[in-house]
Amino acid sequence: MVSQLNQRLAKAGVTSKHTIGLTWNGKYTDDLDIHVITPSGKEVYYGCKQADGCKLDFDANVSSGEAEPCENVSCRPGKFKVRVNNFNRRTVGETIPFQIVCKQLGAEDVIYEGVWPVNRQKGAFIDVCTHEFTEVGQAGPPTMSANAAARAKAQNVEWEARIGDATATVETSDALVGMSGVEMIACGAAGQRLGLCPAASEPAKVGRAFMEMALNSVPAPPNGKKGLFSGNCAAQPSTVSELKAHIRANPGVALAVQLRDHAPGYLVSIGTKTDGVRKTTLPAPCHFHDKHAHPVKPVPGTVGNARLDATWFNGNGAYALQGLVRVSALVDVPGSCPFLALQGARLPPQNGEAFPLASGFYPSDLSAEMHVHRERWGFCHTQMKPSMPARRSTSQMVGTFLTGREVVVYLNGVRMTLQNEAQTRQ
């Protein structure tokens, strides 16, 4: 029922950061109605669709039954009372289960279960819940059920022995050098200073780059004048793979991005008391798909509404001409999207606004034997803030993940739109 509400919200184009929805099974053709009492005491329902900055977005089962009935009220921060009425009883001899779903951007859905009894009459409202919304970015006090508390207590001994006080630190270029499975291609003067630019004559890397482009070939232009492959790649890369090859062959090339073209993100090194807690020792990716929501693993082929801004930079030489930010390294981590580390980038100050930080504790990364700790591990993701590395002499892995099917970069000041071919294959 939550899924059908989500689909209807998307179809109706509801963009509110705070919503209260009513949903029930389509086999019940009754006309259930949601009534929301606002903080100032006004009532939003089918007879008064807007009040106190809130509005009824859609109604259901007005004249007949729908396959997936649901209703929704867009709200704002504050405390709301929710009531349900059965305006037109059509189901005979059965109770009607329903759900009230309270959604706040950046927080888990809160679901209140309800039932309309067999003999309850129209107008005998059911007071379902009182729910309080906070400003987006401000988390309410965490709660835990009795069953969850019992599990946590039973698993605490193993947690302390195997995981302990886990740490989360933004990854550095030094740590990535030589890390199995990770490829890092440093760019421009910063890369040369770090000694990270691979020589173009290294056979394994050159061969891998060539085969990447062979596997991701694009059709020839209509006029057939594509020219020599090597010449085109060096002159003007058209894909991310060609860009990698171009940087390898030209270690001093200047690569940059415009903030408005990219979403922020970072790579995190997670430390635990013993090995084998996670399936991998690779850094965890944290990508901001949407503003005001915690970062997630980057999803290929998707672009949200989050964008880099000045809060991600320290202001010390980060910007070049035309508002561009230089790229210090292009990093490929298995299982993630290509990542651009940006010169001068840092984690933004935490004041509860656009980018709530998280630490890359994804339950799906836990080894099979440690999966019983997924709830506590996932709790660490949003509650533990990552720290910046103590050493400042190397590049920090703060920048942007290339998730879109097309990405915009500036190569030696020239704007280029590249096909992110690894994403279009998804």
C-alpha positions as CSV (number, residue, x, y, z in Angstrom):
1,M,0.0,0.0,0.0
2,V,3.0,2.3,0.6
3,S,4.2,1.5,-2.9
4,Q,0.9,2.5,-4.5
5,L,1.0,5.8,-2.6
6,N,4.5,6.5,-3.8
7,Q,3.5,5.8,-7.4
8,R,0.5,8.2,-7.1
9,L,2.7,10.9,-5.5
10,A,5.1,10.7,-8.4
11,K,2.3,10.6,-11.0
12,A,0.7,13.7,-9.4
13,G,4.0,15.6,-9.3
14,V,3.8,16.2,-5.5
15,T,7.0,17.9,-4.4
16,S,6.3,18.7,-0.8
17,K,9.0,17.7,1.7
18,H,6.3,16.8,4.3
19,T,3.2,14.7,3.3
20,I,0.5,12.7,5.1
21,G,-1.1,9.9,2.9
22,L,-4.0,7.5,3.4
23,T,-3.9,4.3,1.4
24,W,-5.9,1.0,1.5
25,N,-6.4,-2.1,-0.6
26,G,-8.3,-1.7,-3.8
27,K,-10.6,-4.6,-3.1
28,Y,-12.4,-2.3,-0.7
29,T,-14.4,0.2,-2.8
30,D,-15.4,2.4,0.2
31,D,-14.8,6.1,0.0
32,L,-12.4,6.5,2.9
33,D,-11.4,10.2,3.5
34,I,-8.4,11.7,5.2
35,H,-8.9,14.7,7.5
36,V,-5.7,16.5,8.7
37,I,-5.9,19.1,11.5
38,T,-3.2,21.7,11.0
39,P,-1.1,23.2,13.9
40,S,-3.4,26.2,13.9
41,G,-6.5,24.0,14.2
42,K,-7.7,24.3,10.6
43,E,-9.0,21.1,8.8
44,V,-7.8,20.0,5.4
45,Y,-10.1,17.5,3.6
46,Y,-12.2,17.1,0.4
47,G,-14.5,20.0,1.6
48,C,-11.6,22.4,2.4
49,K,-8.7,21.4,0.2
50,Q,-6.3,24.2,1.3
51,A,-5.6,25.7,4.7
52,D,-2.7,26.9,6.8
53,G,-0.1,26.3,4.0
54,C,-1.3,22.7,3.5
55,K,-3.4,21.2,0.7
56,L,-5.2,18.0,-0.4
57,D,-3.3,16.8,-3.5
58,F,-5.7,14.0,-4.6
59,D,-8.9,12.2,-3.4
60,A,-9.9,8.6,-4.1
61,N,-13.1,6.4,-4.6
62,V,-15.3,9.4,-4.8
63,S,-17.9,7.9,-7.2
64,S,-16.5,4.3,-7.6
65,G,-13.8,2.0,-6.5
66,E,-10.2,2.5,-7.8
67,A,-7.6,-0.2,-8.3
68,E,-5.1,1.5,-5.9
69,P,-7.0,4.0,-3.8
70,C,-5.0,6.6,-1.8
71,E,-5.2,10.2,-0.7
72,N,-2.5,12.7,0.2
73,V,-2.1,16.1,2.0
74,S,1.0,18.2,1.5
75,C,2.0,19.7,4.9
76,R,4.7,21.8,6.5
77,P,6.8,21.6,9.7
78,G,4.5,21.3,12.8
79,K,2.2,19.0,14.7
80,F,-0.7,17.5,12.9
81,K,-3.7,15.4,13.9
82,V,-5.0,12.8,11.4
83,R,-8.5,11.4,11.3
84,V,-10.2,9.1,8.9
85,N,-13.9,8.9,7.9
86,N,-15.8,6.4,5.7
87,F,-18.0,8.8,3.7
88,N,-19.5,6.1,1.5
89,R,-19.7,2.5,2.9
90,R,-19.7,0.0,0.0
91,T,-18.1,-3.0,1.7
92,V,-20.5,-5.2,3.7
93,G,-19.5,-7.5,6.6
94,E,-15.8,-6.8,6.5
95,T,-13.3,-4.6,8.3
96,I,-11.3,-2.3,6.2
97,P,-7.6,-2.0,7.0
98,F,-5.8,1.2,6.0
99,Q,-2.5,3.0,6.6
100,I,-1.5,6.6,7.3
101,V,1.9,7.2,5.8
102,C,3.8,10.3,7.1
103,K,6.8,11.2,4.8
104,Q,9.5,13.8,5.5
105,L,12.4,14.3,3.1
106,G,15.6,12.8,4.4
107,A,13.8,10.6,7.0
108,E,12.3,7.2,7.1
109,D,8.5,6.9,6.5
110,V,6.4,6.7,9.7
111,I,3.4,4.3,9.2
112,Y,0.3,4.2,11.4
113,E,-2.0,1.2,10.9
114,G,-5.8,1.6,11.2
115,V,-9.0,-0.4,10.7
116,W,-12.5,0.7,9.9
117,P,-14.7,-1.7,11.9
118,V,-17.6,-3.7,10.4
119,N,-20.4,-1.7,12.1
120,R,-18.9,1.8,12.3
121,Q,-21.1,4.4,10.8
122,K,-20.3,7.3,8.5
123,G,-19.2,10.4,10.5
124,A,-17.8,8.3,13.4
125,F,-14.3,9.5,12.7
126,I,-11.3,7.4,13.7
127,D,-8.5,9.5,15.3
128,V,-5.5,7.7,13.9
129,C,-2.5,9.6,15.1
130,T,-0.7,12.9,16.0
131,H,2.4,13.4,14.0
132,E,5.0,16.1,14.2
133,F,7.2,17.2,11.2
134,T,10.5,18.9,11.8
135,E,12.4,21.3,9.5
136,V,14.1,19.2,6.8
137,G,17.6,18.3,8.0
138,Q,16.6,18.3,11.7
139,A,16.3,14.7,12.9
140,G,13.9,13.9,15.7
141,P,14.8,11.7,18.6
142,P,15.6,8.1,17.5
143,T,13.3,5.4,18.8
144,M,13.6,1.6,19.1
145,S,11.0,-1.1,19.4
146,A,11.2,-3.7,22.2
147,N,12.1,-6.5,19.8
148,A,14.9,-4.4,18.2
149,A,16.2,-3.5,21.7
150,A,16.4,-7.2,22.6
151,R,18.2,-8.0,19.4
152,A,20.7,-5.2,20.0
153,K,21.5,-6.4,23.5
154,A,21.9,-10.0,22.4
155,Q,24.3,-9.0,19.6
156,N,26.4,-6.4,21.6
157,V,29.1,-8.9,22.6
158,E,29.9,-9.8,19.1
159,W,29.7,-6.2,17.9
160,E,32.2,-5.1,20.6
161,A,34.6,-8.0,19.7
162,R,34.4,-7.7,15.9
163,I,33.5,-4.1,15.1
164,G,34.1,-2.1,18.2
165,D,34.2,1.7,17.8
166,A,34.1,1.8,14.0
167,T,35.7,4.8,12.3
168,A,34.8,6.7,9.1
169,T,37.4,8.9,7.4
170,V,37.5,10.6,4.0
171,E,39.8,8.6,1.8
172,T,43.1,10.1,0.5
173,S,45.1,9.7,-2.7
174,D,48.0,8.2,-0.7
175,A,45.8,5.4,0.6
176,L,44.4,4.6,-2.9
177,V,47.8,4.2,-4.6
178,G,48.3,0.5,-5.1
179,M,44.9,-0.5,-3.6
180,S,43.8,-3.7,-5.3
181,G,41.0,-3.1,-7.8
182,V,41.1,0.7,-7.6
183,E,42.4,2.8,-10.5
184,M,43.4,6.4,-10.0
185,I,44.4,8.8,-12.7
186,A,45.7,12.1,-11.4
187,C,45.3,15.3,-13.4
188,G,47.2,18.4,-14.0
189,A,49.9,20.0,-11.8
190,A,48.4,18.6,-8.7
191,G,48.7,15.1,-10.0
192,Q,52.3,15.6,-11.1
193,R,53.2,17.0,-7.7
194,L,51.7,13.9,-6.0
195,G,53.6,11.6,-8.4
196,L,50.4,9.8,-9.3
197,C,50.4,10.3,-13.1
198,P,51.1,6.9,-14.8
199,A,53.4,6.9,-17.7
200,A,51.7,6.4,-21.1
201,S,54.0,3.5,-21.9
202,E,52.8,1.2,-19.1
203,P,51.5,-1.7,-21.1
204,A,48.8,-3.0,-18.8
205,K,47.1,0.3,-18.3
206,V,47.3,1.4,-21.9
207,G,46.0,-2.0,-23.1
208,R,43.1,-1.8,-20.6
209,A,42.2,1.7,-21.8
210,F,42.2,0.6,-25.4
211,M,40.0,-2.4,-24.7
212,E,37.6,-0.3,-22.7
213,M,37.0,1.9,-25.7
214,A,36.7,-1.1,-28.0
215,L,34.0,-2.6,-25.8
216,N,32.2,0.8,-25.7
217,S,32.5,1.8,-29.4
218,V,30.2,4.3,-30.9
219,P,28.8,4.4,-34.5
220,A,30.8,6.2,-37.1
221,P,29.6,9.7,-38.1
222,P,27.3,9.9,-41.2
223,N,30.0,11.4,-43.4
224,G,32.3,8.5,-42.5
225,K,35.1,10.9,-41.7
226,K,36.0,9.7,-38.2
227,G,39.7,9.7,-38.8
228,L,42.3,7.6,-37.0
229,F,41.1,6.4,-33.6
230,S,44.3,7.5,-31.8
231,G,44.1,11.0,-33.3
232,N,40.4,11.4,-32.3
233,C,41.0,10.2,-28.8
234,A,43.9,12.6,-28.3
235,A,42.2,15.6,-29.9
236,Q,38.7,15.4,-28.4
237,P,37.5,12.6,-26.1
238,S,33.8,11.8,-26.5
239,T,33.4,9.2,-23.8
240,V,34.6,8.8,-20.2
241,S,36.9,5.9,-21.3
242,E,38.5,8.1,-23.9
243,L,38.9,10.8,-21.3
244,K,40.8,8.3,-19.1
245,A,43.1,7.4,-22.0
246,H,43.7,11.0,-22.9
247,I,44.7,11.9,-19.3
248,R,47.0,8.9,-19.1
249,A,48.7,10.0,-22.3
250,N,48.9,13.6,-21.3
251,P,49.7,13.7,-17.5
252,G,49.7,17.5,-17.3
253,V,46.2,18.0,-18.9
254,A,43.9,20.4,-17.0
255,L,40.5,18.9,-16.2
256,A,37.8,21.0,-14.5
257,V,34.1,21.0,-13.8
258,Q,31.3,23.6,-13.2
259,L,29.7,23.3,-9.8
260,R,26.1,23.5,-11.2
261,D,26.8,20.4,-13.5
262,H,27.6,17.9,-10.7
263,A,26.3,16.6,-7.4
264,P,28.6,16.4,-4.4
265,G,30.0,13.1,-3.0
266,Y,33.0,11.6,-1.2
267,L,34.8,8.3,-0.6
268,V,35.1,7.0,2.9
269,S,37.6,4.6,4.5
270,I,35.8,2.5,7.2
271,G,37.8,1.1,10.1
272,T,36.6,-1.8,12.3
273,K,38.3,-3.7,15.2
274,T,38.8,-6.9,13.1
275,D,38.9,-7.8,9.4
276,G,36.1,-9.5,7.5
277,V,33.3,-7.3,8.8
278,R,32.6,-5.9,5.3
279,K,32.7,-7.9,2.1
280,T,35.3,-5.6,0.8
281,T,38.1,-3.3,2.0
282,L,37.4,-0.8,-0.7
283,P,36.3,2.7,0.2
284,A,32.5,3.3,0.6
285,P,31.0,5.8,-1.8
286,C,28.7,8.6,-0.5
287,H,26.7,10.3,-3.2
288,F,24.2,13.1,-2.7
289,H,21.4,12.3,-5.1
290,D,19.0,14.8,-3.6
291,K,19.4,17.8,-1.4
292,H,18.3,17.6,2.2
293,A,18.7,13.7,2.1
294,H,21.6,11.7,3.4
295,P,24.1,10.4,0.8
296,V,23.6,7.0,-0.8
297,K,25.5,4.7,-3.1
298,P,25.7,6.3,-6.5
299,V,23.2,4.7,-9.0
300,P,24.3,4.6,-12.6
301,G,22.1,6.4,-15.1
302,T,20.4,8.6,-12.5
303,V,20.6,12.3,-11.7
304,G,18.9,13.9,-8.7
305,N,18.5,17.6,-7.6
306,A,21.6,18.0,-5.5
307,R,24.4,20.2,-6.9
308,L,27.8,21.2,-5.7
309,D,28.0,24.7,-4.2
310,A,30.6,26.9,-2.4
311,T,30.0,25.2,1.0
312,W,32.1,22.3,-0.3
313,F,35.2,24.4,-0.8
314,N,37.6,26.2,1.5
315,G,38.1,29.2,-0.8
316,N,41.8,28.8,-1.1
317,G,42.5,28.6,-4.8
318,A,39.8,26.1,-5.6
319,Y,38.3,28.2,-8.4
320,A,39.9,28.8,-11.7
321,L,38.7,31.1,-14.5
322,Q,35.0,31.1,-15.4
323,G,34.0,29.6,-12.0
324,L,35.5,26.2,-12.8
325,V,36.9,23.9,-10.2
326,R,40.0,21.8,-11.0
327,V,40.0,18.0,-10.9
328,S,42.9,16.5,-9.0
329,A,42.2,12.8,-9.8
330,L,39.8,10.5,-11.7
331,V,39.1,7.4,-9.6
332,D,37.5,4.1,-10.5
333,V,36.3,1.9,-7.6
334,P,34.8,-1.5,-8.5
335,G,31.0,-1.5,-8.0
336,S,30.7,2.2,-8.1
337,C,30.6,5.1,-10.6
338,P,33.6,7.0,-11.8
339,F,34.6,9.6,-9.3
340,L,36.3,13.0,-9.7
341,A,38.3,14.3,-6.7
342,L,38.2,18.1,-6.8
343,Q,41.0,20.4,-5.8
344,G,40.3,22.3,-2.6
345,A,37.1,20.3,-1.8
346,R,36.2,19.5,1.8
347,L,33.2,18.3,3.8
348,P,30.7,21.2,4.3
349,P,30.1,22.7,7.8
350,Q,27.2,20.8,9.4
351,N,24.4,23.3,10.2
352,G,21.4,21.0,9.4
353,E,20.9,22.4,5.9
354,A,21.3,21.1,2.4
355,F,23.8,18.2,2.8
356,P,23.4,16.1,5.9
357,L,26.6,14.0,6.2
358,A,26.7,10.2,6.5
359,S,29.6,7.7,6.7
360,G,29.0,4.9,4.2
361,F,27.8,2.2,6.6
362,Y,25.7,0.3,4.1
363,P,24.1,-3.0,5.4
364,S,24.5,-4.6,2.0
365,D,28.3,-4.3,2.4
366,L,28.4,-6.5,5.5
367,S,29.8,-10.0,5.2
368,A,27.2,-12.8,5.5
369,E,28.3,-13.7,9.1
370,M,27.9,-10.1,10.2
371,H,24.6,-9.3,8.5
372,V,22.8,-9.8,11.8
373,H,24.2,-6.4,12.8
374,R,22.6,-4.6,9.8
375,E,20.3,-2.4,12.0
376,R,23.1,-1.0,14.2
377,W,25.5,-0.8,11.2
378,G,22.9,1.2,9.2
379,F,22.3,3.4,12.3
380,C,26.0,4.4,12.2
381,H,25.5,5.6,8.6
382,T,23.4,8.6,9.5
383,Q,24.5,9.1,13.1
384,M,28.3,9.0,12.7
385,K,29.8,11.9,10.7
386,P,32.9,11.2,8.7
387,S,36.1,13.0,9.6
388,M,38.7,14.6,7.3
389,P,42.1,12.8,7.3
390,A,44.8,14.1,9.6
391,R,47.3,14.5,6.8
392,R,46.6,17.4,4.5
393,S,49.5,16.9,2.1
394,T,47.6,14.6,-0.2
395,S,44.3,14.9,-2.1
396,Q,41.2,14.2,-0.2
397,M,38.5,12.2,-2.0
398,V,35.8,14.8,-2.0
399,G,34.2,15.7,-5.3
400,T,31.6,14.2,-7.5
401,F,30.4,10.8,-8.9
402,L,29.7,10.6,-12.6
403,T,26.2,9.0,-12.4
404,G,24.5,10.5,-15.5
405,R,24.4,9.1,-18.9
406,E,26.1,12.3,-20.1
407,V,28.7,14.3,-18.1
408,V,30.0,17.8,-18.7
409,V,33.7,18.5,-18.1
410,Y,36.2,21.1,-19.2
411,L,39.4,19.8,-20.8
412,N,42.0,22.6,-21.0
413,G,39.2,25.1,-20.7
414,V,37.1,23.6,-23.5
415,R,33.6,22.4,-22.6
416,M,32.9,18.8,-23.5
417,T,29.8,16.6,-23.1
418,L,31.0,13.0,-22.7
419,Q,29.0,9.8,-23.0
420,N,29.2,7.9,-19.7
421,E,29.1,4.6,-21.6
422,A,29.4,2.5,-18.5
423,Q,26.1,3.9,-17.3
424,T,24.2,3.5,-20.6
425,R,24.9,-0.2,-20.5
426,Q,22.9,-0.5,-17.2
